[in-house]
Amino acid sequence: MAAASKKHSFFRSSIGLKAIMAVTGLILFGFVIVHMLGNLQIFLPPEKINHYAYLLQGNPWLLWTFRAVLILSVLLHVDAAVRLTRRNRAARPQDYAQLKPQTASLASRLMFVGGLVVLAFIIFHLYQFTLMGGPYHGYRAFEAPLPGVPAPVHDVHRMMVAAFSNVWVVLFYIVSLGFLALHLHHGGAALLRSLGVGNRTTFALQNAVARFFAWSVFLGMAAIPALVFLGYVK
């Protein structure tokens, strides 16, 4: 009983919450990389990305297990972030007499606000492409033949082209992906420290690596709505 109580108190402590953020952040970062690589197939012939989506949708148990892990990771990540932010604010109830933003990076200062923007982006992205409700219900009717498959499959290629024909949607995606890159930059370096990886002599290198991966993700993912809108994908 005492062991269970001690374990429970650990996950409610600041160290435990940082560990939760680190582990869930690592899971979500891995998903972002895989998701980006899958979606970059939009620049290949249409049957490539349609086949990729067909394989995913053909394994519902695997797909929904994967989604459940991601949803749980997002909820735990957000909950830990909110708790830590509240504790930090409670620890210094009065604002600093003079704010010196040069002591903290832009990514770290926008971490919480950027996280909220990314959360809103995730919800919109799921609504637009997964739920396909509201103004996007027409996407369900998009079908295309696929070599080796007897019946037509969902035309993901056409769906993405249609979705990114709206300039406001494209701008929202690019801005949100910018916040995601800032989040990945600061979070990537922080999660390594939270997991005890590296030391003061390697922190600069870890930060540089996190920056490289974060902005590589931005360029890779932002290229999709931008180039589709500009007509490079039809």
Buried (B, 14 or more C-beta within 10 A) or exposed (E): EEEEEEEEEEEEEEEBBBBBBBBBBBBBBEBBBEBBEBBBBBBEEBBEBBBBBBEBEEEEEEEEEBEEBBEEBBEBBBBBBBBBEEEEEEEEEEEEEEEEEEEEBEBBBBBBEBBEBBBEBBEBBEBBBEEBEEEBEEBEEBEBEBEEBEEEBBBBBBBBBBBBEEEEBBEBBBEBBBBBBBBBBBBBBBBBBBBEEBEEEEEEEBBEBBBEBBBBBBEBBBBBBBBBBEEEBE
